[in-house]
Amino acid sequence: MYVCICNGYRDAEIREVARSGVQCARDAYCSLGSGPICGKCLDFAQALIDEQRAGCANTPAPTRELLAAE
């Protein structure tokens, strides 16, 4: 699912960056290539990062599922 329409960032990309240690949405965006543009998605992106960092069992990372299928 798209999190950031302006940059075209998907939830899987945000979670992947969170797994690498990024703790804030702005830093996640910068590591993906471009910082936030309109900023409307930052709260949702931050929630994804927080869930990923907490290891929330209710939100499995899509990339993990894709890797298992390969």
C-alpha positions as semicolon CSV with decimal commas, in nm:
position;residue;x (nm);y (nm);z (nm)
1;M;0,000;0,000;0,000
2;Y;0,121;0,350;-0,072
3;V;0,205;0,555;0,235
4;C;0,343;0,861;0,056
5;I;0,177;0,952;-0,272
6;C;0,412;1,247;-0,333
7;N;0,723;1,026;-0,331
8;G;0,560;0,693;-0,414
9;Y;0,683;0,521;-0,096
10;R;0,510;0,199;0,006
11;D;0,458;0,054;0,351
12;A;0,705;-0,229;0,281
13;E;0,977;0,026;0,204
14;I;0,908;0,218;0,524
15;R;0,918;-0,103;0,730
16;E;1,241;-0,213;0,563
17;V;1,408;0,115;0,653
18;A;1,277;0,082;1,010
19;R;1,438;-0,263;1,033
20;S;1,770;-0,104;0,939
21;G;1,749;0,120;1,246
22;V;1,584;0,441;1,128
23;Q;1,363;0,580;1,405
24;C;1,180;0,876;1,250
25;A;0,969;0,917;0,937
26;R;1,168;1,212;0,802
27;D;1,491;1,013;0,823
28;A;1,321;0,715;0,661
29;Y;1,212;0,929;0,368
30;C;1,558;1,078;0,327
31;S;1,713;0,732;0,327
32;L;1,471;0,631;0,052
33;G;1,582;0,919;-0,165
34;S;1,369;1,224;-0,092
35;G;1,239;1,391;0,219
36;P;0,869;1,454;0,277
37;I;0,696;1,692;0,039
38;C;0,349;1,774;0,173
39;G;0,394;1,593;0,506
40;K;0,038;1,458;0,535
41;C;0,166;1,100;0,551
42;L;0,429;1,146;0,822
43;D;0,206;1,037;1,112
44;F;0,115;0,713;0,936
45;A;0,474;0,649;0,830
46;Q;0,587;0,705;1,189
47;A;0,326;0,458;1,314
48;L;0,461;0,196;1,073
49;I;0,814;0,260;1,196
50;D;0,707;0,238;1,560
51;E;0,521;-0,088;1,498
52;Q;0,813;-0,239;1,313
53;R;1,062;-0,139;1,580
54;A;0,838;-0,279;1,854
55;G;0,813;-0,611;1,670
56;C;0,435;-0,594;1,680
57;A;0,298;-0,941;1,604
58;N;-0,020;-0,791;1,459
59;T;0,162;-0,621;1,171
60;P;0,387;-0,869;0,990
61;A;0,625;-0,714;0,742
62;P;0,513;-0,784;0,385
63;T;0,871;-0,825;0,267
64;R;0,918;-1,115;0,510
65;E;0,621;-1,292;0,352
66;L;0,752;-1,223;0,002
67;L;1,096;-1,354;0,090
68;A;0,947;-1,675;0,228
69;A;0,754;-1,727;-0,096
70;E;1,069;-1,704;-0,310
